[in-house]
Amino acid sequence: MEVGKIRIRKKGSAGGHNGIKSIISHLGSDVFVRVKIGIGEKPPRMDLADYVLGHFSSDDKKIIEESADRVSEAIPLLVHDMCDEAMNKING
């Protein structure tokens, strides 16, 4: 996803993410809320793990911080099991 894009979902696959695979394995279900913030496309010839675990540029860091602030608006809705409302507010 593009840098800063936010997506909230109620369920889904691991999508190759080992941490999510582990959560699904421990829960025995893929039905749990996920909040994703995009970090942009991996540059060519760069190792995916190095990119995902690397540092943001100053411009991207600002965008990510703004997205995190926006996600914080959805947390009360998610805590009160109002995922549809959170998705409508944030995913838009």
PyMOL Python script that loads the backbone (N, CA, C, O; Angstrom):
from pymol import cmd

cmd.read_pdbstr("""\
ATOM      1  N   MET A   1       0.848  -1.186   0.000  1.00  0.00           N
ATOM      2  CA  MET A   1       0.000   0.000   0.000  1.00  0.00           C
ATOM      3  C   MET A   1       0.887   1.240   0.000  1.00  0.00           C
ATOM      4  O   MET A   1       2.016   1.221   0.490  1.00  0.00           O
ATOM      5  N   GLU A   2       0.352   2.306  -0.557  1.00  0.00           N
ATOM      6  CA  GLU A   2       1.113   3.549  -0.588  1.00  0.00           C
ATOM      7  C   GLU A   2       1.366   4.062   0.831  1.00  0.00           C
ATOM      8  O   GLU A   2       0.618   3.762   1.762  1.00  0.00           O
ATOM      9  N   VAL A   3       2.419   4.829   0.969  1.00  0.00           N
ATOM     10  CA  VAL A   3       2.824   5.330   2.280  1.00  0.00           C
ATOM     11  C   VAL A   3       1.674   6.093   2.938  1.00  0.00           C
ATOM     12  O   VAL A   3       1.118   7.030   2.365  1.00  0.00           O
ATOM     13  N   GLY A   4       1.337   5.667   4.152  1.00  0.00           N
ATOM     14  CA  GLY A   4       0.316   6.357   4.938  1.00  0.00           C
ATOM     15  C   GLY A   4      -1.102   5.902   4.708  1.00  0.00           C
ATOM     16  O   GLY A   4      -1.990   6.265   5.479  1.00  0.00           O
ATOM     17  N   LYS A   5      -1.352   5.111   3.663  1.00  0.00           N
ATOM     18  CA  LYS A   5      -2.720   4.638   3.425  1.00  0.00           C
ATOM     19  C   LYS A   5      -3.113   3.709   4.569  1.00  0.00           C
ATOM     20  O   LYS A   5      -2.328   2.863   4.997  1.00  0.00           O
ATOM     21  N   ILE A   6      -4.338   3.880   5.057  1.00  0.00           N
ATOM     22  CA  ILE A   6      -4.820   3.097   6.194  1.00  0.00           C
ATOM     23  C   ILE A   6      -5.904   2.141   5.718  1.00  0.00           C
ATOM     24  O   ILE A   6      -6.766   2.499   4.915  1.00  0.00           O
ATOM     25  N   ARG A   7      -5.841   0.924   6.230  1.00  0.00           N
ATOM     26  CA  ARG A   7      -6.883  -0.055   5.919  1.00  0.00           C
ATOM     27  C   ARG A   7      -7.211  -0.832   7.187  1.00  0.00           C
ATOM     28  O   ARG A   7      -6.326  -1.390   7.836  1.00  0.00           O
ATOM     29  N   ILE A   8      -8.490  -0.859   7.526  1.00  0.00           N
ATOM     30  CA  ILE A   8      -8.977  -1.661   8.642  1.00  0.00           C
ATOM     31  C   ILE A   8      -9.821  -2.782   8.060  1.00  0.00           C
ATOM     32  O   ILE A   8     -10.671  -2.551   7.200  1.00  0.00           O
ATOM     33  N   ARG A   9      -9.579  -4.004   8.538  1.00  0.00           N
ATOM     34  CA  ARG A   9     -10.346  -5.168   8.087  1.00  0.00           C
ATOM     35  C   ARG A   9     -10.737  -6.020   9.279  1.00  0.00           C
ATOM     36  O   ARG A   9     -10.061  -6.030  10.308  1.00  0.00           O
ATOM     37  N   LYS A  10     -11.845  -6.737   9.121  1.00  0.00           N
ATOM     38  CA  LYS A  10     -12.338  -7.608  10.198  1.00  0.00           C
ATOM     39  C   LYS A  10     -11.638  -8.963  10.219  1.00  0.00           C
ATOM     40  O   LYS A  10     -11.536  -9.587  11.276  1.00  0.00           O
ATOM     41  N   LYS A  11     -11.159  -9.421   9.075  1.00  0.00           N
ATOM     42  CA  LYS A  11     -10.528 -10.735   8.976  1.00  0.00           C
ATOM     43  C   LYS A  11      -9.719 -10.785   7.696  1.00  0.00           C
ATOM     44  O   LYS A  11      -9.746  -9.850   6.896  1.00  0.00           O
ATOM     45  N   GLY A  12      -9.002 -11.875   7.508  1.00  0.00           N
ATOM     46  CA  GLY A  12      -8.242 -12.044   6.280  1.00  0.00           C
ATOM     47  C   GLY A  12      -7.116 -13.033   6.450  1.00  0.00           C
ATOM     48  O   GLY A  12      -6.915 -13.590   7.529  1.00  0.00           O
ATOM     49  N   SER A  13      -6.385 -13.245   5.373  1.00  0.00           N
ATOM     50  CA  SER A  13      -5.271 -14.184   5.414  1.00  0.00           C
ATOM     51  C   SER A  13      -4.032 -13.501   5.988  1.00  0.00           C
ATOM     52  O   SER A  13      -4.031 -12.298   6.248  1.00  0.00           O
ATOM     53  N   ALA A  14      -2.997 -14.281   6.177  1.00  0.00           N
ATOM     54  CA  ALA A  14      -1.735 -13.737   6.680  1.00  0.00           C
ATOM     55  C   ALA A  14      -1.032 -12.912   5.614  1.00  0.00           C
ATOM     56  O   ALA A  14      -0.240 -12.027   5.938  1.00  0.00           O
ATOM     57  N   GLY A  15      -1.308 -13.190   4.360  1.00  0.00           N
ATOM     58  CA  GLY A  15      -0.691 -12.427   3.278  1.00  0.00           C
ATOM     59  C   GLY A  15       0.828 -12.482   3.298  1.00  0.00           C
ATOM     60  O   GLY A  15       1.491 -11.522   2.906  1.00  0.00           O
ATOM     61  N   GLY A  16       1.383 -13.605   3.753  1.00  0.00           N
ATOM     62  CA  GLY A  16       2.825 -13.752   3.782  1.00  0.00           C
ATOM     63  C   GLY A  16       3.498 -13.154   5.004  1.00  0.00           C
ATOM     64  O   GLY A  16       4.721 -13.225   5.129  1.00  0.00           O
ATOM     65  N   HIS A  17       2.733 -12.571   5.899  1.00  0.00           N
ATOM     66  CA  HIS A  17       3.284 -11.920   7.096  1.00  0.00           C
ATOM     67  C   HIS A  17       3.409 -12.963   8.208  1.00  0.00           C
ATOM     68  O   HIS A  17       2.402 -13.488   8.684  1.00  0.00           O
ATOM     69  N   ASN A  18       4.634 -13.262   8.619  1.00  0.00           N
ATOM     70  CA  ASN A  18       4.854 -14.316   9.607  1.00  0.00           C
ATOM     71  C   ASN A  18       4.225 -14.006  10.961  1.00  0.00           C
ATOM     72  O   ASN A  18       3.753 -14.916  11.642  1.00  0.00           O
ATOM     73  N   GLY A  19       4.211 -12.752  11.356  1.00  0.00           N
ATOM     74  CA  GLY A  19       3.583 -12.389  12.624  1.00  0.00           C
ATOM     75  C   GLY A  19       2.094 -12.665  12.604  1.00  0.00           C
ATOM     76  O   GLY A  19       1.537 -13.168  13.580  1.00  0.00           O
ATOM     77  N   ILE A  20       1.446 -12.337  11.492  1.00  0.00           N
ATOM     78  CA  ILE A  20       0.012 -12.606  11.358  1.00  0.00           C
ATOM     79  C   ILE A  20      -0.237 -14.116  11.301  1.00  0.00           C
ATOM     80  O   ILE A  20      -1.205 -14.613  11.878  1.00  0.00           O
ATOM     81  N   LYS A  21       0.644 -14.843  10.601  1.00  0.00           N
ATOM     82  CA  LYS A  21       0.516 -16.317  10.570  1.00  0.00           C
ATOM     83  C   LYS A  21       0.541 -16.872  11.987  1.00  0.00           C
ATOM     84  O   LYS A  21      -0.239 -17.763  12.322  1.00  0.00           O
ATOM     85  N   SER A  22       1.426 -16.353  12.807  1.00  0.00           N
ATOM     86  CA  SER A  22       1.541 -16.820  14.186  1.00  0.00           C
ATOM     87  C   SER A  22       0.278 -16.513  14.981  1.00  0.00           C
ATOM     88  O   SER A  22      -0.194 -17.355  15.744  1.00  0.00           O
ATOM     89  N   ILE A  23      -0.271 -15.319  14.810  1.00  0.00           N
ATOM     90  CA  ILE A  23      -1.510 -14.951  15.515  1.00  0.00           C
ATOM     91  C   ILE A  23      -2.649 -15.874  15.096  1.00  0.00           C
ATOM     92  O   ILE A  23      -3.394 -16.369  15.942  1.00  0.00           O
ATOM     93  N   ILE A  24      -2.785 -16.107  13.787  1.00  0.00           N
ATOM     94  CA  ILE A  24      -3.835 -16.997  13.286  1.00  0.00           C
ATOM     95  C   ILE A  24      -3.657 -18.395  13.867  1.00  0.00           C
ATOM     96  O   ILE A  24      -4.628 -19.032  14.276  1.00  0.00           O
ATOM     97  N   SER A  25      -2.421 -18.865  13.902  1.00  0.00           N
ATOM     98  CA  SER A  25      -2.147 -20.193  14.450  1.00  0.00           C
ATOM     99  C   SER A  25      -2.539 -20.282  15.927  1.00  0.00           C
ATOM    100  O   SER A  25      -3.160 -21.257  16.351  1.00  0.00           O
ATOM    101  N   HIS A  26      -2.178 -19.272  16.697  1.00  0.00           N
ATOM    102  CA  HIS A  26      -2.481 -19.286  18.126  1.00  0.00           C
ATOM    103  C   HIS A  26      -3.984 -19.121  18.408  1.00  0.00           C
ATOM    104  O   HIS A  26      -4.520 -19.742  19.326  1.00  0.00           O
ATOM    105  N   LEU A  27      -4.643 -18.292  17.623  1.00  0.00           N
ATOM    106  CA  LEU A  27      -6.079 -18.089  17.820  1.00  0.00           C
ATOM    107  C   LEU A  27      -6.911 -19.225  17.222  1.00  0.00           C
ATOM    108  O   LEU A  27      -8.030 -19.492  17.662  1.00  0.00           O
ATOM    109  N   GLY A  28      -6.345 -19.882  16.219  1.00  0.00           N
ATOM    110  CA  GLY A  28      -7.112 -20.905  15.509  1.00  0.00           C
ATOM    111  C   GLY A  28      -8.162 -20.302  14.603  1.00  0.00           C
ATOM    112  O   GLY A  28      -9.116 -20.978  14.218  1.00  0.00           O
ATOM    113  N   SER A  29      -7.995 -19.031  14.258  1.00  0.00           N
ATOM    114  CA  SER A  29      -8.979 -18.325  13.432  1.00  0.00           C
ATOM    115  C   SER A  29      -8.306 -17.124  12.774  1.00  0.00           C
ATOM    116  O   SER A  29      -7.350 -16.558  13.304  1.00  0.00           O
ATOM    117  N   ASP A  30      -8.830 -16.748  11.605  1.00  0.00           N
ATOM    118  CA  ASP A  30      -8.330 -15.538  10.948  1.00  0.00           C
ATOM    119  C   ASP A  30      -9.299 -14.373  11.141  1.00  0.00           C
ATOM    120  O   ASP A  30      -9.183 -13.341  10.480  1.00  0.00           O
ATOM    121  N   VAL A  31     -10.254 -14.550  12.053  1.00  0.00           N
ATOM    122  CA  VAL A  31     -11.263 -13.520  12.290  1.00  0.00           C
ATOM    123  C   VAL A  31     -10.833 -12.666  13.487  1.00  0.00           C
ATOM    124  O   VAL A  31     -11.138 -12.980  14.637  1.00  0.00           O
ATOM    125  N   PHE A  32     -10.126 -11.592  13.186  1.00  0.00           N
ATOM    126  CA  PHE A  32      -9.749 -10.574  14.165  1.00  0.00           C
ATOM    127  C   PHE A  32      -9.434  -9.305  13.390  1.00  0.00           C
ATOM    128  O   PHE A  32      -9.033  -9.357  12.227  1.00  0.00           O
ATOM    129  N   VAL A  33      -9.614  -8.189  14.030  1.00  0.00           N
ATOM    130  CA  VAL A  33      -9.439  -6.891  13.366  1.00  0.00           C
ATOM    131  C   VAL A  33      -7.963  -6.632  13.104  1.00  0.00           C
ATOM    132  O   VAL A  33      -7.110  -6.866  13.960  1.00  0.00           O
ATOM    133  N   ARG A  34      -7.683  -6.141  11.896  1.00  0.00           N
ATOM    134  CA  ARG A  34      -6.328  -5.741  11.512  1.00  0.00           C
ATOM    135  C   ARG A  34      -6.356  -4.275  11.117  1.00  0.00           C
ATOM    136  O   ARG A  34      -7.260  -3.835  10.407  1.00  0.00           O
ATOM    137  N   VAL A  35      -5.389  -3.537  11.566  1.00  0.00           N
ATOM    138  CA  VAL A  35      -5.219  -2.139  11.170  1.00  0.00           C
ATOM    139  C   VAL A  35      -3.868  -2.049  10.484  1.00  0.00           C
ATOM    140  O   VAL A  35      -2.834  -2.312  11.098  1.00  0.00           O
ATOM    141  N   LYS A  36      -3.874  -1.679   9.213  1.00  0.00           N
ATOM    142  CA  LYS A  36      -2.635  -1.606   8.448  1.00  0.00           C
ATOM    143  C   LYS A  36      -2.379  -0.162   8.019  1.00  0.00           C
ATOM    144  O   LYS A  36      -3.299   0.571   7.658  1.00  0.00           O
ATOM    145  N   ILE A  37      -1.122   0.219   8.068  1.00  0.00           N
ATOM    146  CA  ILE A  37      -0.688   1.514   7.526  1.00  0.00           C
ATOM    147  C   ILE A  37       0.378   1.201   6.481  1.00  0.00           C
ATOM    148  O   ILE A  37       1.380   0.549   6.776  1.00  0.00           O
ATOM    149  N   GLY A  38       0.150   1.673   5.261  1.00  0.00           N
ATOM    150  CA  GLY A  38       1.067   1.395   4.165  1.00  0.00           C
ATOM    151  C   GLY A  38       2.428   2.038   4.358  1.00  0.00           C
ATOM    152  O   GLY A  38       2.554   3.133   4.907  1.00  0.00           O
ATOM    153  N   ILE A  39       3.451   1.314   3.886  1.00  0.00           N
ATOM    154  CA  ILE A  39       4.824   1.838   3.953  1.00  0.00           C
ATOM    155  C   ILE A  39       5.425   2.018   2.562  1.00  0.00           C
ATOM    156  O   ILE A  39       6.607   2.332   2.425  1.00  0.00           O
ATOM    157  N   GLY A  40       4.616   1.819   1.548  1.00  0.00           N
ATOM    158  CA  GLY A  40       5.094   2.023   0.182  1.00  0.00           C
ATOM    159  C   GLY A  40       5.701   0.765  -0.407  1.00  0.00           C
ATOM    160  O   GLY A  40       5.833  -0.262   0.259  1.00  0.00           O
ATOM    161  N   GLU A  41       6.063   0.875  -1.662  1.00  0.00           N
ATOM    162  CA  GLU A  41       6.600  -0.263  -2.402  1.00  0.00           C
ATOM    163  C   GLU A  41       8.087  -0.418  -2.144  1.00  0.00           C
ATOM    164  O   GLU A  41       8.828   0.563  -2.076  1.00  0.00           O
ATOM    165  N   LYS A  42       8.507  -1.657  -2.004  1.00  0.00           N
ATOM    166  CA  LYS A  42       9.914  -1.980  -1.796  1.00  0.00           C
ATOM    167  C   LYS A  42      10.717  -1.581  -3.030  1.00  0.00           C
ATOM    168  O   LYS A  42      10.317  -1.882  -4.155  1.00  0.00           O
ATOM    169  N   PRO A  43      11.839  -0.912  -2.829  1.00  0.00           N
ATOM    170  CA  PRO A  43      12.689  -0.575  -3.981  1.00  0.00           C
ATOM    171  C   PRO A  43      13.225  -1.842  -4.653  1.00  0.00           C
ATOM    172  O   PRO A  43      13.414  -2.866  -3.996  1.00  0.00           O
ATOM    173  N   PRO A  44      13.465  -1.769  -5.951  1.00  0.00           N
ATOM    174  CA  PRO A  44      14.000  -2.936  -6.659  1.00  0.00           C
ATOM    175  C   PRO A  44      15.323  -3.391  -6.036  1.00  0.00           C
ATOM    176  O   PRO A  44      16.112  -2.581  -5.547  1.00  0.00           O
ATOM    177  N   ARG A  45      15.539  -4.682  -6.066  1.00  0.00           N
ATOM    178  CA  ARG A  45      16.780  -5.318  -5.601  1.00  0.00           C
ATOM    179  C   ARG A  45      17.031  -5.182  -4.095  1.00  0.00           C
ATOM    180  O   ARG A  45      18.104  -5.551  -3.617  1.00  0.00           O
ATOM    181  N   MET A  46      16.064  -4.663  -3.351  1.00  0.00           N
ATOM    182  CA  MET A  46      16.234  -4.566  -1.902  1.00  0.00           C
ATOM    183  C   MET A  46      15.526  -5.744  -1.253  1.00  0.00           C
ATOM    184  O   MET A  46      14.434  -6.123  -1.678  1.00  0.00           O
ATOM    185  N   ASP A  47      16.130  -6.320  -0.240  1.00  0.00           N
ATOM    186  CA  ASP A  47      15.528  -7.411   0.496  1.00  0.00           C
ATOM    187  C   ASP A  47      14.272  -6.907   1.197  1.00  0.00           C
ATOM    188  O   ASP A  47      14.288  -5.843   1.816  1.00  0.00           O
ATOM    189  N   LEU A  48      13.179  -7.672   1.099  1.00  0.00           N
ATOM    190  CA  LEU A  48      11.904  -7.252   1.678  1.00  0.00           C
ATOM    191  C   LEU A  48      12.020  -7.028   3.183  1.00  0.00           C
ATOM    192  O   LEU A  48      11.540  -6.019   3.699  1.00  0.00           O
ATOM    193  N   ALA A  49      12.652  -7.961   3.886  1.00  0.00           N
ATOM    194  CA  ALA A  49      12.783  -7.818   5.342  1.00  0.00           C
ATOM    195  C   ALA A  49      13.579  -6.559   5.692  1.00  0.00           C
ATOM    196  O   ALA A  49      13.227  -5.849   6.634  1.00  0.00           O
ATOM    197  N   ASP A  50      14.633  -6.282   4.951  1.00  0.00           N
ATOM    198  CA  ASP A  50      15.426  -5.075   5.207  1.00  0.00           C
ATOM    199  C   ASP A  50      14.584  -3.821   5.001  1.00  0.00           C
ATOM    200  O   ASP A  50      14.696  -2.856   5.758  1.00  0.00           O
ATOM    201  N   TYR A  51      13.737  -3.845   3.967  1.00  0.00           N
ATOM    202  CA  TYR A  51      12.883  -2.682   3.698  1.00  0.00           C
ATOM    203  C   TYR A  51      11.844  -2.490   4.798  1.00  0.00           C
ATOM    204  O   TYR A  51      11.673  -1.389   5.320  1.00  0.00           O
ATOM    205  N   VAL A  52      11.151  -3.577   5.142  1.00  0.00           N
ATOM    206  CA  VAL A  52      10.075  -3.502   6.138  1.00  0.00           C
ATOM    207  C   VAL A  52      10.621  -3.108   7.505  1.00  0.00           C
ATOM    208  O   VAL A  52       9.974  -2.360   8.238  1.00  0.00           O
ATOM    209  N   LEU A  53      11.793  -3.599   7.850  1.00  0.00           N
ATOM    210  CA  LEU A  53      12.373  -3.331   9.161  1.00  0.00           C
ATOM    211  C   LEU A  53      13.290  -2.109   9.178  1.00  0.00           C
ATOM    212  O   LEU A  53      13.846  -1.760  10.220  1.00  0.00           O
ATOM    213  N   GLY A  54      13.448  -1.459   8.021  1.00  0.00           N
ATOM    214  CA  GLY A  54      14.334  -0.302   7.926  1.00  0.00           C
ATOM    215  C   GLY A  54      13.707   0.969   8.477  1.00  0.00           C
ATOM    216  O   GLY A  54      12.646   0.939   9.101  1.00  0.00           O
ATOM    217  N   HIS A  55      14.376   2.070   8.237  1.00  0.00           N
ATOM    218  CA  HIS A  55      13.932   3.382   8.719  1.00  0.00           C
ATOM    219  C   HIS A  55      13.183   4.121   7.619  1.00  0.00           C
ATOM    220  O   HIS A  55      13.448   3.921   6.434  1.00  0.00           O
ATOM    221  N   PHE A  56      12.238   4.983   8.020  1.00  0.00           N
ATOM    222  CA  PHE A  56      11.505   5.812   7.067  1.00  0.00           C
ATOM    223  C   PHE A  56      12.325   7.048   6.734  1.00  0.00           C
ATOM    224  O   PHE A  56      13.115   7.527   7.547  1.00  0.00           O
ATOM    225  N   SER A  57      12.122   7.554   5.525  1.00  0.00           N
ATOM    226  CA  SER A  57      12.682   8.860   5.197  1.00  0.00           C
ATOM    227  C   SER A  57      11.960   9.899   6.051  1.00  0.00           C
ATOM    228  O   SER A  57      10.899   9.610   6.605  1.00  0.00           O
ATOM    229  N   SER A  58      12.510  11.084   6.164  1.00  0.00           N
ATOM    230  CA  SER A  58      11.850  12.108   6.994  1.00  0.00           C
ATOM    231  C   SER A  58      10.472  12.454   6.443  1.00  0.00           C
ATOM    232  O   SER A  58       9.545  12.691   7.218  1.00  0.00           O
ATOM    233  N   ASP A  59      10.317  12.488   5.116  1.00  0.00           N
ATOM    234  CA  ASP A  59       9.004  12.773   4.521  1.00  0.00           C
ATOM    235  C   ASP A  59       8.004  11.660   4.821  1.00  0.00           C
ATOM    236  O   ASP A  59       6.866  11.923   5.212  1.00  0.00           O
ATOM    237  N   ASP A  60       8.445  10.402   4.632  1.00  0.00           N
ATOM    238  CA  ASP A  60       7.566   9.271   4.904  1.00  0.00           C
ATOM    239  C   ASP A  60       7.233   9.182   6.389  1.00  0.00           C
ATOM    240  O   ASP A  60       6.108   8.842   6.754  1.00  0.00           O
ATOM    241  N   LYS A  61       8.195   9.482   7.238  1.00  0.00           N
ATOM    242  CA  LYS A  61       7.958   9.423   8.686  1.00  0.00           C
ATOM    243  C   LYS A  61       6.836  10.378   9.083  1.00  0.00           C
ATOM    244  O   LYS A  61       5.992  10.036   9.910  1.00  0.00           O
ATOM    245  N   LYS A  62       6.827  11.570   8.497  1.00  0.00           N
ATOM    246  CA  LYS A  62       5.781  12.542   8.797  1.00  0.00           C
ATOM    247  C   LYS A  62       4.405  12.005   8.370  1.00  0.00           C
ATOM    248  O   LYS A  62       3.427  12.140   9.105  1.00  0.00           O
ATOM    249  N   ILE A  63       4.340  11.404   7.190  1.00  0.00           N
ATOM    250  CA  ILE A  63       3.087  10.838   6.677  1.00  0.00           C
ATOM    251  C   ILE A  63       2.612   9.700   7.578  1.00  0.00           C
ATOM    252  O   ILE A  63       1.429   9.620   7.910  1.00  0.00           O
ATOM    253  N   ILE A  64       3.532   8.821   7.973  1.00  0.00           N
ATOM    254  CA  ILE A  64       3.186   7.691   8.845  1.00  0.00           C
ATOM    255  C   ILE A  64       2.668   8.192  10.188  1.00  0.00           C
ATOM    256  O   ILE A  64       1.694   7.657  10.718  1.00  0.00           O
ATOM    257  N   GLU A  65       3.315   9.217  10.740  1.00  0.00           N
ATOM    258  CA  GLU A  65       2.864   9.770  12.023  1.00  0.00           C
ATOM    259  C   GLU A  65       1.460  10.353  11.911  1.00  0.00           C
ATOM    260  O   GLU A  65       0.649  10.187  12.822  1.00  0.00           O
ATOM    261  N   GLU A  66       1.162  11.038  10.801  1.00  0.00           N
ATOM    262  CA  GLU A  66      -0.178  11.579  10.584  1.00  0.00           C
ATOM    263  C   GLU A  66      -1.205  10.448  10.475  1.00  0.00           C
ATOM    264  O   GLU A  66      -2.318  10.559  10.989  1.00  0.00           O
ATOM    265  N   SER A  67      -0.823   9.366   9.805  1.00  0.00           N
ATOM    266  CA  SER A  67      -1.720   8.215   9.682  1.00  0.00           C
ATOM    267  C   SER A  67      -1.965   7.569  11.038  1.00  0.00           C
ATOM    268  O   SER A  67      -3.091   7.177  11.344  1.00  0.00           O
ATOM    269  N   ALA A  68      -0.924   7.455  11.850  1.00  0.00           N
ATOM    270  CA  ALA A  68      -1.079   6.873  13.185  1.00  0.00           C
ATOM    271  C   ALA A  68      -2.024   7.730  14.028  1.00  0.00           C
ATOM    272  O   ALA A  68      -2.839   7.196  14.780  1.00  0.00           O
ATOM    273  N   ASP A  69      -1.920   9.052  13.906  1.00  0.00           N
ATOM    274  CA  ASP A  69      -2.851   9.937  14.616  1.00  0.00           C
ATOM    275  C   ASP A  69      -4.284   9.678  14.157  1.00  0.00           C
ATOM    276  O   ASP A  69      -5.212   9.658  14.967  1.00  0.00           O
ATOM    277  N   ARG A  70      -4.452   9.482  12.866  1.00  0.00           N
ATOM    278  CA  ARG A  70      -5.786   9.228  12.309  1.00  0.00           C
ATOM    279  C   ARG A  70      -6.340   7.888  12.798  1.00  0.00           C
ATOM    280  O   ARG A  70      -7.526   7.774  13.110  1.00  0.00           O
ATOM    281  N   VAL A  71      -5.475   6.883  12.860  1.00  0.00           N
ATOM    282  CA  VAL A  71      -5.895   5.567  13.352  1.00  0.00           C
ATOM    283  C   VAL A  71      -6.364   5.673  14.798  1.00  0.00           C
ATOM    284  O   VAL A  71      -7.294   4.974  15.201  1.00  0.00           O
ATOM    285  N   SER A  72      -5.729   6.537  15.575  1.00  0.00           N
ATOM    286  CA  SER A  72      -6.110   6.665  16.988  1.00  0.00           C
ATOM    287  C   SER A  72      -7.577   7.085  17.130  1.00  0.00           C
ATOM    288  O   SER A  72      -8.197   6.815  18.158  1.00  0.00           O
ATOM    289  N   GLU A  73      -8.133   7.740  16.111  1.00  0.00           N
ATOM    290  CA  GLU A  73      -9.548   8.120  16.129  1.00  0.00           C
ATOM    291  C   GLU A  73     -10.458   6.880  16.052  1.00  0.00           C
ATOM    292  O   GLU A  73     -11.599   6.909  16.512  1.00  0.00           O
ATOM    293  N   ALA A  74      -9.937   5.800  15.468  1.00  0.00           N
ATOM    294  CA  ALA A  74     -10.746   4.585  15.297  1.00  0.00           C
ATOM    295  C   ALA A  74     -10.676   3.663  16.504  1.00  0.00           C
ATOM    296  O   ALA A  74     -11.535   2.794  16.658  1.00  0.00           O
ATOM    297  N   ILE A  75      -9.700   3.826  17.345  1.00  0.00           N
ATOM    298  CA  ILE A  75      -9.497   2.882  18.448  1.00  0.00           C
ATOM    299  C   ILE A  75     -10.706   2.792  19.378  1.00  0.00           C
ATOM    300  O   ILE A  75     -11.102   1.680  19.726  1.00  0.00           O
ATOM    301  N   PRO A  76     -11.314   3.906  19.801  1.00  0.00           N
ATOM    302  CA  PRO A  76     -12.506   3.760  20.656  1.00  0.00           C
ATOM    303  C   PRO A  76     -13.619   2.953  19.976  1.00  0.00           C
ATOM    304  O   PRO A  76     -14.324   2.186  20.632  1.00  0.00           O
ATOM    305  N   LEU A  77     -13.770   3.129  18.677  1.00  0.00           N
ATOM    306  CA  LEU A  77     -14.791   2.368  17.947  1.00  0.00           C
ATOM    307  C   LEU A  77     -14.442   0.878  17.945  1.00  0.00           C
ATOM    308  O   LEU A  77     -15.311   0.032  18.154  1.00  0.00           O
ATOM    309  N   LEU A  78     -13.179   0.565  17.710  1.00  0.00           N
ATOM    310  CA  LEU A  78     -12.757  -0.838  17.670  1.00  0.00           C
ATOM    311  C   LEU A  78     -12.897  -1.498  19.034  1.00  0.00           C
ATOM    312  O   LEU A  78     -13.314  -2.653  19.126  1.00  0.00           O
ATOM    313  N   VAL A  79     -12.554  -0.777  20.089  1.00  0.00           N
ATOM    314  CA  VAL A  79     -12.658  -1.308  21.446  1.00  0.00           C
ATOM    315  C   VAL A  79     -14.108  -1.611  21.798  1.00  0.00           C
ATOM    316  O   VAL A  79     -14.385  -2.544  22.552  1.00  0.00           O
ATOM    317  N   HIS A  80     -15.021  -0.834  21.261  1.00  0.00           N
ATOM    318  CA  HIS A  80     -16.451  -1.033  21.536  1.00  0.00           C
ATOM    319  C   HIS A  80     -17.134  -1.883  20.461  1.00  0.00           C
ATOM    320  O   HIS A  80     -18.350  -1.820  20.281  1.00  0.00           O
ATOM    321  N   ASP A  81     -16.329  -2.679  19.751  1.00  0.00           N
ATOM    322  CA  ASP A  81     -16.833  -3.629  18.758  1.00  0.00           C
ATOM    323  C   ASP A  81     -17.666  -2.938  17.673  1.00  0.00           C
ATOM    324  O   ASP A  81     -18.700  -3.453  17.247  1.00  0.00           O
ATOM    325  N   MET A  82     -17.203  -1.777  17.240  1.00  0.00           N
ATOM    326  CA  MET A  82     -17.882  -1.021  16.187  1.00  0.00           C
ATOM    327  C   MET A  82     -16.959  -0.943  14.970  1.00  0.00           C
ATOM    328  O   MET A  82     -16.643   0.138  14.474  1.00  0.00           O
ATOM    329  N   CYS A  83     -16.538  -2.125  14.505  1.00  0.00           N
ATOM    330  CA  CYS A  83     -15.567  -2.197  13.420  1.00  0.00           C
ATOM    331  C   CYS A  83     -16.098  -1.571  12.125  1.00  0.00           C
ATOM    332  O   CYS A  83     -15.362  -0.878  11.423  1.00  0.00           O
ATOM    333  N   ASP A  84     -17.364  -1.813  11.811  1.00  0.00           N
ATOM    334  CA  ASP A  84     -17.922  -1.241  10.581  1.00  0.00           C
ATOM    335  C   ASP A  84     -17.833   0.279  10.604  1.00  0.00           C
ATOM    336  O   ASP A  84     -17.483   0.897   9.598  1.00  0.00           O
ATOM    337  N   GLU A  85     -18.144   0.880  11.735  1.00  0.00           N
ATOM    338  CA  GLU A  85     -18.073   2.334  11.871  1.00  0.00           C
ATOM    339  C   GLU A  85     -16.626   2.811  11.718  1.00  0.00           C
ATOM    340  O   GLU A  85     -16.364   3.818  11.060  1.00  0.00           O
ATOM    341  N   ALA A  86     -15.694   2.083  12.327  1.00  0.00           N
ATOM    342  CA  ALA A  86     -14.270   2.433  12.217  1.00  0.00           C
ATOM    343  C   ALA A  86     -13.808   2.334  10.770  1.00  0.00           C
ATOM    344  O   ALA A  86     -13.084   3.204  10.286  1.00  0.00           O
ATOM    345  N   MET A  87     -14.226   1.272  10.076  1.00  0.00           N
ATOM    346  CA  MET A  87     -13.833   1.110   8.668  1.00  0.00           C
ATOM    347  C   MET A  87     -14.427   2.230   7.823  1.00  0.00           C
ATOM    348  O   MET A  87     -13.745   2.764   6.949  1.00  0.00           O
ATOM    349  N   ASN A  88     -15.680   2.595   8.064  1.00  0.00           N
ATOM    350  CA  ASN A  88     -16.297   3.682   7.302  1.00  0.00           C
ATOM    351  C   ASN A  88     -15.600   5.006   7.551  1.00  0.00           C
ATOM    352  O   ASN A  88     -15.458   5.818   6.636  1.00  0.00           O
ATOM    353  N   LYS A  89     -15.171   5.227   8.768  1.00  0.00           N
ATOM    354  CA  LYS A  89     -14.515   6.485   9.132  1.00  0.00           C
ATOM    355  C   LYS A  89     -13.104   6.572   8.551  1.00  0.00           C
ATOM    356  O   LYS A  89     -12.696   7.623   8.058  1.00  0.00           O
ATOM    357  N   ILE A  90     -12.368   5.472   8.611  1.00  0.00           N
ATOM    358  CA  ILE A  90     -10.946   5.504   8.278  1.00  0.00           C
ATOM    359  C   ILE A  90     -10.636   5.039   6.855  1.00  0.00           C
ATOM    360  O   ILE A  90      -9.836   5.669   6.164  1.00  0.00           O
ATOM    361  N   ASN A  91     -11.255   3.951   6.411  1.00  0.00           N
ATOM    362  CA  ASN A  91     -10.898   3.396   5.108  1.00  0.00           C
ATOM    363  C   ASN A  91     -11.288   4.330   3.964  1.00  0.00           C
ATOM    364  O   ASN A  91     -10.591   4.411   2.953  1.00  0.00           O
ATOM    365  N   GLY A  92     -12.410   5.034   4.132  1.00  0.00           N
ATOM    366  CA  GLY A  92     -12.966   5.949   3.153  1.00  0.00           C
ATOM    367  C   GLY A  92     -12.124   6.176   1.993  1.00  0.00           C
ATOM    368  O   GLY A  92     -12.498   6.935   1.099  1.00  0.00           O
TER     369      GLY A  92
END
""", "prot")
cmd.dss("prot")
cmd.show_as("cartoon", "prot")
cmd.util.cbc("prot")
cmd.orient("prot")
